[in-house]
Amino acid sequence: MADSIDELKQKLQQFVDERDWAQFHSPKNLSMAMIVEAAELVEHFQWNTEAESSELTAEKLEQVSHELADTFVYLLRISQVLGIDLIEAANKKIALNALKYPIEKARGKNNKYTDYE
């Protein structure tokens, strides 16, 4: 079992290599596959109320975890193919979002940053 992002990336690379699937893993194909999995995730919440979406049965939670994992694996694979460090990219994006959404303007609000100008 992989316990870190790096271990998971190695495990995923081995999985792909053993099946000779890298030939199919273009950024286009991987991003499309990720969106399909994200859509399958959304299906579990479609038509639910806000409360229902937070109160999942054990069975539903397991199904949701599978869709999250599928989406995550494709995201991780795209980052491998493109040579993007997801931790670094996420840290940079959080810093950019902190500039776009200053606390004094954004706290408790869901407005898009362009509404602050």
N, C-alpha and C positions, 0 to 999 in steps of 0.2 A: 504494500500500500504506500502510495506517495504521500509524504507529509509536508511538502513545500511546493511552491510553484516550479522551481527548477527540477525537482524530482518528477513532478507531474508532466512537465515538458519532455523529459527524457523517456518516461513511460509511454507518452503519446507518440513520440518519434519512433520508438521501437515498434509500437502497434502498427503504425503506418508503414514502416519499412518492411515488417514481416509480411504484409499483405500487398506490397508494391503499389500502394495507393497514392504516393506523392505525385504521380503523373496526373492525377485527377484534382489535385489540391491547388488550383489556381486561386488567387484572391477573389476572383469573380465567383467561382463555384463555391468556395468556402463561405463567402458572405451571403450568398443565396441560401445555402444550407442552414446557416445560422438564423436567418430570418424565418425560414420554415419552422425551425424549432421554437423560435420566439412566438410565432403564431400559435403553435400547439400549446405553449404555456398560457397564452391569453385565453384560449378556449376554456380552460379550467375556471376562469373567472367571468366569462361572458354571461351577462344577465344577472350576476350576483349583486346584491346590495353591498355597500361598503362593509357592513357588519359581517355578512356572509363570507366575504372575501378574506376576512381575518379569522374566521372560525372554521377551519378545515378539519374534516375527519382524518383519522390516521391514514386511511386508504388514499384519500385525495391529496394529502400532504406528501405521501410517497410518490404519487403520479407527478405532482408539481416538482418534486425534487429531481425526478428523472428528466423533465423538460428543462429545468434550470441547468442540470449537468450537461445535457446535450448542447445547449446554447453556449455554456462556458467552454466546453471542449472545442467547439468550432471557433470561438473567439480566440482561445489560446493558440489554436492551430494557425489561424490567420496571422497572429502576431509572430509565430515562428517563421512562416513563409516570408513575411515582409521584414523580418529582423527588427521588430518593434519590442522594446522592453515595456511590458504593460504596467509594471509598478512605476517606472519612471514617467511614462505617459500619463498615468492617472494622477501622480503627484503634480505634474505640470498643469494638468487640466483643472485640478482643484485650486491651484494658485491663480489660474486665469479666472475661474469662476468667482473666487474671492474678490477679485478686482471688479468684475461685472456686477456682482451682487454684494455691495458693501452692507455690513450689518445694520448700520443706521437707516438704510433705505429698504432693506429686504426683510428684516426680522418680522416674522408672522404674516408675510405677504407671499402670494404666489404669482406676482406680476413678472412678465419677461423683463430682462434688464433694459430693453429699449424704452420701457415705460418710465424709467428713472431720469431720462435725459430731458 
